[in-house]
């Protein structure tokens, strides 16, 4: 299949393009269960759309052990997206700026932070920087306080700005001396602002009461089941990536009902079915794009990590988001959404796609492979005279891996491996 991205340049094209883009982003960031629920809700308002018969059945079967939890979640707490969507529709009339506001909502991670840079936003939406900043500012004025922040510092500033009981100097210190505040430089800050150290400590105490995650109240426990959309098979040393029965479903259009309504000489009905047909087209295109993107990204991952899929003992090679983005000519944010909560079946089990991304060190080595080598060295060591961190660093260096003693210490802590003194058997 030939994958092409066609840019839209004119103002008119951009106005019609953006809603499609928002739809595509939203569909891609939903996991398989969320997608099914989303589609089932949408078709209730569109009589021209039909879902495959097995769609509701497969989600019912998958959710049978979690029905109560899902019902309680749906009844007691709306999703972050729904909560923001309701505010936007209530406060702002339909304009291009509102479409950009919805686009920013779709760039939020599960904690409520914006994950896309302004340069990436301009490239993806083709809007101007001024338009995008205006829309982001509107998002940051919504509840929960801190939503749409691009950093912890900005999150705390947004919350402080909204609270009447915040200390008088809190916002200014966060804006000008955030690093000094986090490092607890009370004396320096007291001198800088000509106040007492107690005043600075009061600000610090206030900051500690703020939420580091704006969307904390919307964070939910992990769904106790998953639906893998891809599977990989190995036959005669050849890897094949296939879609499972849980792949992104496509819709069918109720042509007979559309034709029946079209024959009515009623302007309101004509306008209604035209809107619903357009809704179907946008949604179907979004589903096709989601399906295509997950398959492309999954196939690229399997190609890069073929050694692992042949034998999990081989470990992962270095592979990062920007590697896949450049190879597939996609934005990093698109790849990031595609690998999050998208699963693939392998002979070693079912894994989230992002599991197969492994950061590289400054020397270009895969962090996953370094961790495996380190565990292997420690497993084989003399338990009465275990290797020190420096000795482990030297052994890794001898095998071509550059890792300092301090680096070994960090890896050990991450792997929950005790120090040489604690590992020593008396």
C-alpha positions in Angstrom: 0.0 0.0 0.0 1.2 3.5 -0.9 1.2 5.7 2.2 1.0 9.4 1.4 0.3 12.5 3.4 -1.3 15.3 1.5 -0.9 18.7 3.1 -3.8 21.2 3.0 -2.7 24.8 2.3 -5.6 27.1 1.9 -7.8 28.5 4.6 -10.9 26.7 3.3 -9.1 23.3 3.2 -7.8 23.8 6.7 -11.2 24.5 8.1 -12.5 21.2 6.8 -9.3 19.3 7.5 -9.0 20.1 11.2 -12.2 18.3 12.5 -11.0 15.2 10.6 -7.6 15.5 12.3 -9.2 15.9 15.7 -11.3 12.8 15.0 -8.2 10.8 13.9 -6.2 11.8 17.0 -9.1 10.9 19.4 -9.6 7.5 17.9 -5.9 6.6 17.9 -5.5 7.5 21.6 -8.4 5.2 22.7 -7.6 1.6 23.7 -9.6 -1.1 22.1 -12.3 -1.3 24.8 -12.6 2.5 25.0 -13.0 2.6 21.2 -15.8 0.1 21.2 -17.7 2.0 23.9 -17.1 5.2 22.0 -18.5 3.8 18.8 -21.5 2.2 20.5 -22.3 5.7 22.0 -21.9 7.4 18.6 -24.2 5.1 16.6 -27.0 5.8 19.1 -27.2 9.3 17.6 -26.7 8.3 13.9 -29.3 5.9 12.4 -27.3 5.6 9.2 -24.3 3.9 10.9 -24.1 0.2 11.7 -21.4 -1.6 13.6 -20.3 -5.2 12.8 -22.4 -7.7 14.7 -19.5 -9.2 16.6 -18.4 -5.7 17.9 -20.8 -5.5 20.9 -20.5 -9.2 21.5 -16.7 -9.3 21.8 -16.7 -6.4 24.3 -19.4 -8.0 26.3 -17.5 -11.2 26.5 -14.2 -9.4 27.4 -15.9 -7.3 30.0 -18.0 -10.0 31.7 -15.6 -10.1 34.7 -15.4 -6.3 34.9 -19.0 -5.2 34.3 -19.5 -3.8 37.8 -16.2 -1.8 37.7 -17.0 -0.4 34.3 -20.6 0.5 35.3 -19.4 2.3 38.5 -16.8 4.2 36.5 -19.3 5.3 33.9 -21.9 6.3 36.5 -19.7 8.0 39.0 -17.0 9.8 37.0 -16.9 11.1 33.4 -13.7 10.8 31.5 -11.3 13.7 31.3 -12.2 14.2 27.6 -15.9 14.3 28.3 -15.4 16.7 31.2 -13.4 19.1 29.0 -15.7 18.6 26.0 -18.7 19.7 28.0 -17.0 22.8 29.2 -15.8 23.8 25.7 -19.3 23.3 24.2 -20.9 25.3 26.9 -18.4 28.2 26.8 -17.5 28.6 23.2 -19.4 28.8 20.0 -18.3 26.7 17.0 -15.3 28.4 15.4 -12.0 27.5 14.1 -10.4 28.5 17.4 -12.7 26.0 19.1 -11.6 23.2 16.8 -8.0 24.0 17.8 -9.1 23.9 21.4 -10.4 20.4 20.8 -7.2 19.5 19.1 -5.2 20.5 22.1 -7.4 18.4 24.3 -6.4 15.4 22.3 -2.7 16.2 23.0 -3.1 15.6 26.7 -1.5 12.7 28.4 -3.3 10.7 31.2 -2.0 13.2 33.8 -3.4 16.2 32.0 -0.2 17.6 30.5 0.2 18.7 26.9 2.6 16.4 25.1 3.1 18.2 21.8 5.4 21.1 21.2 4.3 24.3 19.5 6.4 23.5 16.4 4.8 20.1 16.2 1.4 21.7 16.6 2.0 24.1 13.7 3.2 21.3 11.5 0.3 19.0 12.2 -2.6 21.5 12.2 -1.1 24.1 9.8 -2.5 26.8 12.1 -0.5 29.8 13.1 1.5 30.0 16.4 -0.8 32.8 17.5 -3.9 30.8 16.9 -2.5 27.7 18.7 -1.3 29.7 21.7 -4.7 31.4 21.9 -6.4 28.0 21.9 -4.0 26.5 24.5 -4.6 29.5 26.7 -8.3 28.9 26.6 -7.7 25.2 27.5 -5.6 26.3 30.5 -8.5 28.3 31.8 -10.8 25.3 32.1 -11.1 22.9 35.0 -9.3 21.1 36.5 -6.8 23.8 37.4 -3.5 23.2 35.7 -4.9 21.3 32.8 -3.0 21.8 29.5 0.3 22.6 31.3 3.5 21.9 29.4 5.6 21.3 32.5 5.4 20.8 36.2 6.3 24.5 36.7 3.5 25.7 34.4 1.1 23.4 36.1 1.8 24.8 39.5 1.6 28.4 38.2 -1.8 27.7 36.7 -3.1 26.3 39.9 -1.6 29.1 42.0 -3.2 31.7 39.7 -6.6 30.2 40.3 -6.5 30.0 44.1 -7.5 33.0 46.2 -5.7 31.7 49.3 -2.3 31.3 47.6 0.6 33.2 49.3 1.2 36.6 47.8 4.6 35.8 46.4 3.9 32.2 45.3 3.2 32.8 41.6 6.2 35.2 41.2 8.6 32.8 42.9 7.3 29.9 40.7 7.8 32.0 37.6 11.2 33.4 38.4 12.9 31.1 40.8 11.3 27.7 40.4 14.6 25.7 40.4 15.9 27.6 43.6 12.6 26.8 45.3 12.7 23.1 44.5 16.3 23.1 45.8 15.1 24.7 49.0 17.5 27.6 48.9 15.6 29.5 51.6 18.4 32.0 52.3 19.0 32.9 48.7 15.3 33.4 48.0 14.8 35.4 51.1 17.6 37.8 50.1 16.5 37.9 46.5 12.9 39.0 47.4 13.8 40.9 50.6 11.5 38.7 52.8 12.1 36.3 55.7 12.9 32.6 55.3 9.6 31.8 57.0 7.8 33.5 54.1 9.7 31.4 51.6 8.9 28.2 53.6 5.3 29.2 53.6 5.3 29.4 49.8 7.0 26.0 49.6 4.5 24.5 52.0 1.7 25.8 49.8 3.2 24.4 46.7 3.4 20.9 48.2 -0.4 20.9 48.6 -0.9 21.4 44.9 -1.4 18.5 42.5 1.6 17.4 40.3 -1.0 15.8 38.0 -3.8 18.1 36.9 -6.0 15.2 35.8 -5.3 13.2 39.0 -9.0 12.9 39.8 -9.6 11.2 36.5 -6.9 8.6 36.7 -8.4 5.1 36.8 -7.1 1.7 37.6 -5.8 -0.3 34.7 -8.5 -2.3 32.8 -8.1 -5.9 34.0 -8.3 -7.2 30.5 -6.8 -6.4 27.1 -7.7 -7.0 23.5 -4.6 -7.4 21.3 -5.2 -5.9 17.8 -2.1 -7.6 16.3 -0.3 -10.9 16.5 3.1 -12.1 15.3 3.8 -15.6 14.1 7.2 -17.2 13.4 7.5 -19.9 10.8 10.7 -21.1 9.3 12.5 -18.1 10.7 10.1 -15.7 9.0 8.1 -13.2 11.0 4.5 -12.3 10.0 2.4 -9.6 11.5 -1.3 -10.1 11.3 -4.4 -8.4 12.6 -6.5 -10.3 15.2 -10.3 -10.4 15.5 -10.0 -7.4 17.8 -8.6 -5.1 15.0 -10.1 -1.7 14.6 -13.7 -2.3 13.4 -15.0 -0.5 10.3 -18.6 0.8 9.9 -21.3 0.0 7.4 -23.6 2.7 5.9 -27.3 2.0 6.0 -27.9 2.8 2.3 -31.5 1.6 2.3 -32.6 3.9 5.1 -30.6 6.8 3.6 -32.4 6.3 0.3 -35.8 6.1 2.0 -35.2 9.4 3.9 -33.8 11.1 0.7 -37.1 10.6 -1.1 -38.9 12.7 1.5 -39.6 16.3 0.3 -38.5 17.8 3.6 -35.6 20.3 3.8 -35.0 19.5 7.5 -34.7 15.8 6.8 -32.4 16.4 3.8 -30.1 18.6 5.9 -30.2 16.0 8.7 -29.2 13.0 6.6 -26.5 15.0 4.9 -24.9 15.8 8.2 -25.2 12.2 9.4 -23.7 10.9 6.2 -20.7 13.3 6.6 -20.4 12.2 10.2 -20.2 8.6 8.9 -17.5 9.5 6.3 -15.3 11.3 8.8 -15.6 8.5 11.4 -15.0 5.8 8.8 -11.9 7.6 7.5 -10.7 8.0 11.1 -11.1 4.3 11.8 -9.3 3.3 8.6 -6.4 5.6 9.6 -6.3 4.2 13.1 -6.2 0.6 11.8 -3.5 1.5 9.2 -1.3 3.4 11.7 -1.3 0.6 14.3 -0.5 -2.0 11.7 2.3 0.1 10.2 3.8 0.9 13.6 3.5 -2.7 14.9 5.1 -4.1 11.7 8.0 -1.6 12.0 8.5 -2.6 15.6 8.5 -6.3 14.8 11.0 -5.7 12.0 13.4 -3.8 14.2 13.0 -6.2 17.2 12.9 -9.4 15.2 15.6 -11.0 17.4 13.4 -10.7 20.4 10.3 -12.2 18.6 12.4 -15.1 17.4 13.7 -15.7 20.9 12.8 -13.4 23.9 16.2 -14.2 25.5 17.8 -12.1 22.9 16.4 -8.9 24.4 15.6 -5.6 22.7 17.8 -3.5 20.6 17.8 0.3 20.8 14.6 1.7 19.3 13.1 5.1 20.0 10.0 7.0 19.0 11.9 9.3 16.7 13.4 6.3 14.9 9.9 5.0 14.0 8.6 8.5 13.3 11.4 9.2 10.8 11.1 5.7 9.2 7.3 5.9 8.8 7.2 9.6 8.1 4.8 10.2 11.0 4.8 12.7 13.8 6.3 11.4 17.0 3.0 12.2 18.8 1.2 9.9 16.3 3.6 7.1 17.0 3.4 7.7 20.7 -0.4 7.4 20.6 -0.2 4.3 18.5 2.0 2.3 20.8 0.2 3.3 24.0 -2.4 0.6 25.1 -2.1 -1.2 21.7 -1.2 -4.8 22.2 0.4 -7.6 20.2 0.3 -11.3 20.8 3.6 -13.2 20.7 4.7 -16.7 21.6 6.1 -15.2 24.8 2.8 -13.5 25.8 0.8 -10.4 25.0 2.7 -7.1 25.2 1.9 -3.4 24.8 3.6 -2.0 21.7 5.5 0.6 23.7 7.2 -2.3 25.6 9.4 -2.8 22.5 10.9 0.7 22.6 14.3 0.8 24.3 16.2 4.0 24.9 19.8 4.2 23.9 22.7 5.4 26.0 25.1 8.2 25.0 27.3 5.5 23.5 24.4 4.2 21.4 23.8 1.0 23.4 20.3 -0.3 24.1 19.3 0.2 27.8 17.4 -3.1 27.7 20.5 -5.0 26.5 22.7 -3.3 29.1 20.3 -4.3 31.9 20.3 -7.9 30.6 24.1 -8.0 30.5 24.3 -6.5 34.0 21.9 -9.1 35.4 23.8 -11.9 33.6 27.2 -10.8 35.1 25.7 -10.5 38.6 24.0 -13.9 38.3 27.3 -15.5 37.4 29.5 -13.8 40.0 31.2 -15.4 43.0 28.6 -14.9 45.7 31.3 -14.9 48.4 33.1 -12.1 46.5 30.6 -10.2 44.4 31.5 -7.6 41.9 31.6 -4.0 42.9 30.0 -1.4 40.7 33.4 -0.4 39.4 34.2 -4.0 38.6 30.9 -4.4 36.8 31.7 -1.2 34.8 35.1 -2.6 33.8 33.5 -5.9 32.7 30.9 -4.1 30.6 33.6 -2.0 29.1 35.6 -5.1 28.1 32.5 -6.3 26.2 32.2 -3.0 24.4 29.6 -1.3 26.6 30.5 2.1 28.0 28.9 2.5 31.4 30.4 4.4 34.3 30.4 3.2 37.9 27.6 5.7 38.6 25.7 4.4 35.7 25.9 0.8 37.0 24.6 2.0 40.3 21.6 3.6 38.7 20.8 0.4 36.7 21.2 -1.7 39.8 18.7 0.4 41.7 16.3 0.3 38.8 16.5 -3.5 38.6 16.2 -3.7 42.5 19.6 -5.4 42.7 21.3 -4.9 46.1 24.9 -3.6 46.4 27.9 -5.9 46.5 28.0 -5.7 50.3 24.4 -6.8 50.5 24.8 -9.5 47.9 27.8 -11.0 49.6 27.2 -14.4 51.2 28.9 -15.0 54.5 
